Amino acid sequence: MDVCAVSDLHSRTVGVWTLLSCTLCFMCAFNLDNIPLCAATLLSFVYAYGHYVVELLLYRTINAASLGTLGFFAVPSVIWTAIHLRNALHRRAAKQA
């Protein structure tokens, strides 16, 4: 057996992780004023993409093209969510002031 082969367990774990991230995005889209939910959504993208960066740099189990494809979706999502979260925090601070 190849040591770099993806196990069935790992495949299912990544699938559930993806489903969780999609669920967070869906919930966040309908609850834009919920700052903890937006923060959890942002962190889900950071953790997921960070995981794949580690897989590329440390374990060499994926290639740069695969990371680029994932980054095509993850990086804009991280940027958009971070901007939204920052704006929501500013709105909350303005209401309290």
C-alpha positions in Angstrom: 0.0 0.0 0.0 1.2 3.5 -0.9 1.9 5.6 2.2 0.5 8.6 0.4 -2.8 6.9 -0.6 -5.9 8.5 0.8 -7.8 6.3 3.1 -11.6 5.9 3.1 -11.7 7.5 6.5 -9.8 10.5 5.4 -12.0 10.9 2.3 -15.1 10.8 4.5 -13.6 13.2 7.0 -12.9 15.8 4.3 -16.4 15.3 2.9 -18.0 16.0 6.3 -15.6 19.0 6.8 -16.8 20.3 3.4 -20.4 19.8 4.3 -19.9 21.6 7.6 -18.2 24.5 5.9 -21.1 24.8 3.3 -23.6 24.7 6.2 -21.8 27.5 7.9 -21.7 29.6 4.7 -25.5 29.0 4.2 -26.3 30.0 7.8 -24.0 33.0 7.6 -25.6 34.2 4.4 -29.0 34.4 6.1 -27.7 35.7 9.4 -25.2 38.4 8.4 -25.5 40.3 11.7 -24.5 37.2 13.8 -20.9 38.0 14.4 -19.9 34.7 16.1 -21.4 32.8 13.2 -19.5 34.9 10.7 -16.3 34.4 12.7 -16.9 30.6 12.7 -17.5 30.7 8.9 -14.3 32.7 8.4 -12.3 30.3 10.6 -13.7 27.3 8.7 -12.1 28.6 5.5 -8.8 29.5 7.2 -8.5 26.1 8.8 -9.5 24.2 5.7 -7.1 26.1 3.4 -4.4 26.0 6.1 -4.8 22.3 6.2 -4.2 22.0 2.5 -1.2 24.4 2.6 0.4 22.1 5.3 -0.4 19.1 3.2 1.5 20.7 0.3 4.4 22.2 2.2 5.0 19.6 4.9 3.6 16.3 3.7 3.7 16.7 -0.1 0.4 14.8 -0.5 -1.1 17.3 -2.9 0.4 19.4 -5.7 0.4 23.2 -6.2 -2.2 22.9 -9.0 -4.7 21.3 -6.5 -3.9 24.0 -3.9 -4.5 26.7 -6.5 -7.9 25.3 -7.4 -8.8 25.2 -3.7 -7.4 28.7 -3.3 -9.6 30.0 -6.1 -12.6 29.4 -3.9 -11.1 29.7 -0.4 -9.1 32.9 -0.7 -11.9 35.2 -2.0 -14.2 33.7 0.6 -11.8 34.4 3.4 -11.3 38.0 2.1 -15.0 38.6 1.7 -15.9 37.2 5.1 -13.1 39.1 6.8 -14.3 42.4 5.3 -17.9 41.6 6.3 -16.9 40.7 9.8 -14.8 43.9 10.2 -17.7 46.0 8.9 -20.1 44.2 11.3 -17.8 44.9 14.2 -17.6 48.5 13.2 -21.4 48.8 13.0 -21.7 47.2 16.5 -19.2 49.6 17.9 -21.0 52.5 16.4 -24.3 51.4 17.9 -22.7 51.1 21.3 -21.0 54.5 21.1 
